[in-house]
Amino acid sequence: MDTFTVRDLRERTGELIRDAESGELAVVTKHGKPVFVAVPFSEEVVASGILFVLAARFFQENLLSLGKAARFAGCSIPEFVDYLDKVGIPTVQYPAEELEQELEAIG
């Protein structure tokens, strides 16, 4: 997720649009404070709704926990887990080293 200032909107509009076309969210700030989030328009946004799409992205980028993302989307955790599965986002995100340690502890 990129951050753009209000001034950047004038000077880096092309970059913002390219990021949106590639599916990237962007936060626009004014005097260092977030003003709005630029969300790429897609079929997923239309089908699932903006709150689900944003919550999934924030969860995927480790900005929100699973429970907080579900609350943000306005649904239960099981409903949100089903949505994440549908869009191919894993609900458990182990770094490879941590997964290996867990598997060694079990076996």
LUMZA-726438 format. One record per residue (C-alpha): residue number from 1; residue in one letter; x, z, y. Coordinates in steps of 0.02 Angstrom, whole numbers. Each point is the difference from the previous one (the first is absolute). Example, Ala and Ser with C-alpha at 12.3 -4.5 7.8 and 13.67 -1.06 7.14 Angstrom:
<pts>
PT    k  r       X       Z       Y
PT    1  A     615     390    -225
PT    2  S      69     -33     172
</pts>
This chain:
<pts>
PT    k  r       X       Z       Y
PT    1  M       0       0       0
PT    2  D      74     -54     165
PT    3  T     -23      85     167
PT    4  F     -26     -99     159
PT    5  T     -10      63     178
PT    6  V    -124     -70     125
PT    7  R     146     -96      76
PT    8  D      43     -70    -171
PT    9  L    -172     -77      -8
PT   10  R      53    -119     137
PT   11  E     177     -29     -60
PT   12  R     -21       3    -191
PT   13  T    -175     -68     -27
PT   14  G      64    -130    -123
PT   15  E      82     135    -107
PT   16  L    -159     104      -1
PT   17  I    -101    -152     -57
PT   18  R     128     -46    -135
PT   19  D      -5     180     -64
PT   20  A    -190      -6      -6
PT   21  E       3    -165     -93
PT   22  S     113      78    -130
PT   23  G    -118     150     -19
PT   24  E      98     128     102
PT   25  L     -85     134     104
PT   26  A      68      37     173
PT   27  V     -22     149     115
PT   28  V      -5     -33     187
PT   29  T      59     141     112
PT   30  K     -10      40     184
PT   31  H     125     125      70
PT   32  G      49      44    -178
PT   33  K    -177      43     -58
PT   34  P     -99    -107    -123
PT   35  V    -140     -97      83
PT   36  F     -63    -110    -142
PT   37  V      42     -73    -169
PT   38  A       5    -188     -22
PT   39  V     -77     -37    -170
PT   40  P      17    -172     -80
PT   41  F    -168     -82     -29
PT   42  S     -25     -42    -183
PT   43  E    -133     -22    -133
PT   44  E      45     175     -62
PT   45  V     -44      74     170
PT   46  V    -168     -89      -5
PT   47  A     -37      46    -182
PT   48  S      64     179      -2
PT   49  G     -14      56     179
PT   50  I     133      48     124
PT   51  L       6     183     -47
PT   52  F      39     -36    -182
PT   53  V     133    -128      45
PT   54  L      83     115     127
PT   55  A      -8     151    -114
PT   56  A      78     -99    -143
PT   57  R     140     -63     112
PT   58  F      34     173      70
PT   59  F       3      71    -177
PT   60  Q     114    -140     -61
PT   61  E     121      32     143
PT   62  N      -3     188     -35
PT   63  L     -80      38     168
PT   64  L    -150      86     -82
PT   65  S     -19      94    -164
PT   66  L    -127     -61    -127
PT   67  G    -128     131      53
PT   68  K      22     -32     186
PT   69  A      -9    -188     -25
PT   70  A    -163      20     -98
PT   71  R     -71     108     141
PT   72  F      58    -130     127
PT   73  A     -91    -135    -100
PT   74  G    -155     111      -7
PT   75  C     -10      12    -188
PT   76  S      43     112    -147
PT   77  I     173       0     -79
PT   78  P     -64     -84    -160
PT   79  E     -82    -139     103
PT   80  F     160     -25      99
PT   81  V     105      -3    -159
PT   82  D    -116    -135     -69
PT   83  Y      23    -100     161
PT   84  L     190      18      -9
PT   85  D      -3     -60    -180
PT   86  K    -108    -149      50
PT   87  V     126     -54     134
PT   88  G     152      36    -107
PT   89  I      71     153      88
PT   90  P      67     132    -120
PT   91  T     -66     176      30
PT   92  V     156      82     -71
PT   93  Q     159     -56      84
PT   94  Y     152      70     -88
PT   95  P     174     -51      54
PT   96  A      92     -69    -152
PT   97  E     120     149      -8
PT   98  E    -142     126       5
PT   99  L     -96     -93    -135
PT  100  E     153       0    -112
PT  101  Q      20     188      25
PT  102  E    -183      29     -43
PT  103  L      13    -106    -157
PT  104  E     158      92     -54
PT  105  A     -86     168      25
PT  106  I    -145     -55    -110
PT  107  G     103     -77    -139
</pts>
